[in-house]
């Protein structure tokens, strides 16, 4: 949420005229970012959603009361961003946020969240098992109280027993490990080449720019905005070589079995919490030591600090922090950890859950949660079939 607030502030502070295009859906913090636009344009088939901030938490009664007070303060900062754009009365905004309001483009313009309705755009969207998929990006609609009827009415992707004709043609142009160059003005000034680190249907690519490997930050581009990188001789550089193909990662050995007191506060560490060196200056042993604070690494020793996922050990002494463990469990489904590695990570986190006398959420009775259970014989959706098809091309 605070990252979105920071993006909003940076855009507002920039001297350029900022035009925001909401091509599909600007929901939650994305709607706040959109408020930074001098002009906000929405095609008629786009939507916007605003709601009150929410979170999950662990702790005693005082902790949870403090968390509720913090959420009230955070809401005020969101109201300020909305008011600055719309000029709406505070009470009217509060009512919209309390109701978790999903706005059509017409309604967004009427309220002042958007300035103009532009020509409708082609958007690949579907709803499957309560998840909205827009241009390959998923949103779990079950988390929201009032998903719009216009969305709820989108038919689910057809379930099929066999791959559709021409499925091989749906494979992405680039795969993980491809060297690419940006064909449009890069959103990171001075950066035009990099390596594909993540591929999302249908298709967007997470690019790690050359020279920024230590940052571990992916910049997202559509397939139409990329081309194969060229080497010094002008020939196409590595593409679809599989040198960084999708593969299982590593659950690093725990740096320590010591437990911090259960009420110990938690904040995800940064590289500076471990060392004042750059990642490239660390020895392999130092990289492995830092990796021991995390539940998953892409490889050992990790190539970049960004290849480490789900921290739960305190940097100062390696102690396991309960709130860090619980945070990892809550975020596990949101990471890009390969599906094959999830059981290993659950075993690692589950061990710590039991050390603190708690039961891991995946071991609790969730038989009524259809989102987490699936019959092994149930047919795959078209989206899942396409993902399987991609994996066949990525895994040797």
N, C-alpha and C positions, 0 to 999 in steps of 0.2 A: 504494500500500500504506500509506504513512504517513498519507495522508488518512483511510483507513479506521481506522487506529489512533487518530487524533485524534477521529473521530466516536465511537468506542468510549469513549474517555476522557471526552469531554464528556457522554455519556449516563450514564456511571457517576457522574460528579460531580454531576449534576443531582439536586436533592432530591426530585423527583417520583417516584412509582412508575412504572417504565418497563415497558410491555408490548410485546414484539416479536412480530409476526405474520409467519411465513414462509409466504406464500401459494403460492409455486411452488418456488423454488430459492434457497438461501443458500449460494453456493459461494465458495471462496477467501476474500478479505478480507471478503466479506459475512457469512461465518460468524463472523468475529471480532466484527464489529459486533453481530451477534445476541447475543453473549455478554454484552452490556451490559444485557440485559433482566432485570428482577426476575422476570418471567415470560416464557418463550419458548413460544409456541403454534404448532403445526404441524398443518395438516390432514393426513389420512392419505395424500393423494396428493402431498405436498410432499417435498422432499429437501434434504439438507445435504451439503456436501463440504469436507473439510479436506485440506491438503497442505502440503508444505514450500515456503517461498518460493523463487522462481526469478526469473531476470533474463536479459538478454542483455548482451553487453559487447564492447568492443574495447580493445586495448592490448597491452602486452608481458606476459611471464610474471609479473612482479611485480604488475602491475595486476590480473591475473586471480586470482592467489593472494589478494590483498587483497580482491577482490570475493567470493571463496568464504568468507573469514573473516567478512566483513560479513554474508553470508547466514546463517551459523551464528548470529551474534549476533541477527539479526532473528528467526530461528526461536525463540530463547529468549523473545523478547517475545510471540510468538504463543502459545507453550506456557503462559506465565504467564496470558494471558487465558483460555485454555481451562481451565486448572487452577482458576482462580478460580471459574468457573461450575460445572464438573463435579466437582471434587474428585478427579479421576482421578490415578493414579500417573504420574509423568513418563515412565517407560519405555513404559508402555502408550500414552500419547499420541504419543510419538515413533514407535512402530510404526505407529499409524494414519496419521500424517502421511507417513511414509516410503512407505506403501502407496497414498497418494492415495485415501483412503477416502470413498466415496459412501454416505451414510446415509439409509435410509428414515426416516419419522417415528417408527416404532416403535423403530428402533435408536437414533435421536437421543435419545429419552426414556430408553431403557435405559442409555445411556452418561452421561446427564445434560446433554447439550447443549440439550435441550428439556425443558420441564416438563409439557406436557400436549398431548394430541392433540385437536384440535377437529374440527368437522364439515368434510367435504371441500368444497373450493372449486372453482368452475369456472375452469379455466385453459386458455387457448388455447395449445397447444404442438404442435410438430412438429419433425422432424429432416430437414434437407435438405442434401445434400452435406457431411455431417459437421458441420453447424452446428445446434445446438439453439436453437429460437426459442420463447421463453416470453413470452406477452403482448407480442409485438413486439420484445422484447429478444433479441439474438443472442449466442450463446456458441460459440466455435470449439472443438468437442470434440476436434479433432485435436491440440490442444496438450496434452491430458491422456493419461496412460498407461492409465488404467483407467476409462473412462466406463462407467457402470452398465448392466447388461443391461436394466433397466427402461426406461432412456432409449434405449439403442441399439435397442430393440424397437419404439419408436414409429414407425408408418409414415410415410414421407415424404409431403409434400403431393402430392396428385394432380397430375400434369402434364397440361395441357390445351392444345389448339391454338386455342381461341377463348375469349373472355371469358365467364364464367358468366352465366346469366340474372340480371338484377338487379344487375350489377356496379356500376352507377352508385350504387346504394343503399349501397355499401360505402365511399364517399368520406367523409373525415373531416368532422365538423360544422364545425370551424374550420380555417383554413389559415394558413400563414405570413403574418404581418402583421395577423392579426385582433386586435382589442382585446377582452380578456376580463376577467371578474371571477371571483374564487374564491367558490364557494358553500358551502364548508366552512370551519371555523376555519383560517386560513392557517398554514402551517408556518413562515413568516417573520413574526414578530409585527409588526402594523401595516401589512402589505402585503396588498392585496386586489385590485388591478387591475394589468394589465400587457399585454404584447404577445407573441403567439405567435412564437417564433423557430425552433422545430423541431417537426416532427410525426413520431411514430414509430408504426408499426402495432403494436397494434390497438385503441385509439389512446391514446397518451400524448403530452402536450404539454410542451415546454420553454418556460417562461414567463420573460421578462425583466421584472421588476417596474418599475413607474413610479418614477422617481427613483433607480434603481440601474443605469442604463445604463452608467456608467463601469466598474462591477464586471465586467460581461460574464458573470455567473453565472446559469444557467438553473435554475429551480425546477420540478420535474416534478409534473404533475397528470394524472389520468385525465379522459376526456371527461365523465364523469358528475359531476365535481367543478367544472365550469366552466359559465359562462353568458356570453352576449354582454354586453360592458360597455355602460353607459348614459351618455349625455352629460348636461349640466346640465339640459336640457329634459325628461329622462326618456325620450328616444327611444334606440333602439339605435345604438350608435356603430359605427364602421367595422367591417365584417365581410366577408370574402371579396372585398375590393376589389382585391386584387392589387397594392397599393401596395408591398408587400415580397415579391412573389412569388419563387419559386425562380428564380434566374438565375445566370449565370456570374459568378465573382468575378474577382479581379485577381492576377497574380503581380507584386509590386512590383519595380522595378529594384533591383539589389543596391546597398546603401549603400557597399560597397567590394569590390574584387577581391583585396585583400590576404589572404594565408593565414596563420593562426596556426600555430605548430609542431604537428605531428600529434599529439603526446602532451598537448596542452593540455587541462586538465580542462574539463568543461562542466556548466553548470547553467542550466536554462531561466530567462530573465530575467523580472522583474516590472516594472511601470511605474516603480517607484521606482529601478530600475537605470538608467533613461534620464533621468528628470526628477523634481523634487520638486513639480511642478504636478499638478493634477487634469487628466484627459483633456479635459474641457470647457474648460479654460483655455488649452489649446495652440492655436497657430496651425495652419492647414492645412499649411504647410510643415514645421512640427515634427512633425505627425502623419505626413506622408509620409516624413520622415527615419526615424522609428521603424519605420514599415512596411517600410522597406528592409532591416531585419534579419530579416524573415520571408519564408516561401515563398509565402504566400497571404493575401489580404485580401478581405473581403466586398465592399468598394468602396473607392474612393480619392477623397478621404482617408477613412480608416475612421471610422465613426460612433462606435465604442467601442473600447477597447483589447482587449476580448474578441473583436472581429471579426478579429483577427490570429491566424494559425495557423502552426505549424512554424517556430520561431525557430532560426537557425543562425549568426548573426553575433554577435560579442562586442560588448556594449553600449559598452564603454570606447573602442574604436577602430574598430569595424565589421569587424574581421577575421573571415574565415570559419573556424569551428572544426570540425575533422573529426568529433569525437564528436557535435557538434550536428547535423551533416549526417546521420550514421548514425542518430541518434536520430529525426530527421524521417522517414527512409525506413522505419524500423521502425514508426512511429506513423501513417503515411499512411493505412492502411486503417481506422484507428480514429477518424479525424476525420469531421466532417460536411461536408467539402468536396464540392461537387457532382461527380458522376461525370464530367461533361464537362470539368471543370477538372483532373482527375487527370493526364492526359498533360502538361499545361503545367507542373504542379508537378514531375512526374518529370523533365521536361527541365531545369528549374531545378536540382533536386538532382543530377541526373545530370552536369551540367556541373561541379559541385563535386567529385563523386566522381572524375571524371577528372583534375581539377586535383591531387588527392591521389594519383593513380596507382592508383585503385581502380575496380572495375566495379560499376555500380549493380545491385542485386539483381534488378530487373525485366529486366535484359539478360542475366542468367545463365541457363544452361539449366535450366528448370524444367518440362520437358515431362512429367515423371513426376508433377507436382503437379496432380492433377485439380481442386483447389480454385481454381487460378488460371487454368485454361483452360476454355473453353467453345466448342463448335461454334456458329458464327453461326446455323446453322439449327435448333439445338436448341430444342424448345418451352419456353416459359416456365412456371415453376411458378405455382401460384395466388397465392402470396405476391408473386412478381414482377409478376404481372398486376395485382394490387391496387395495387402501388406505381406501375405505369405508369398505372393509372386515376387515382391521386391526382395524378400529374404533369400529366396532361391538364387537371385542374381547377385546378392551381396556375400553370401556365405559359400565358400568353396567346399 
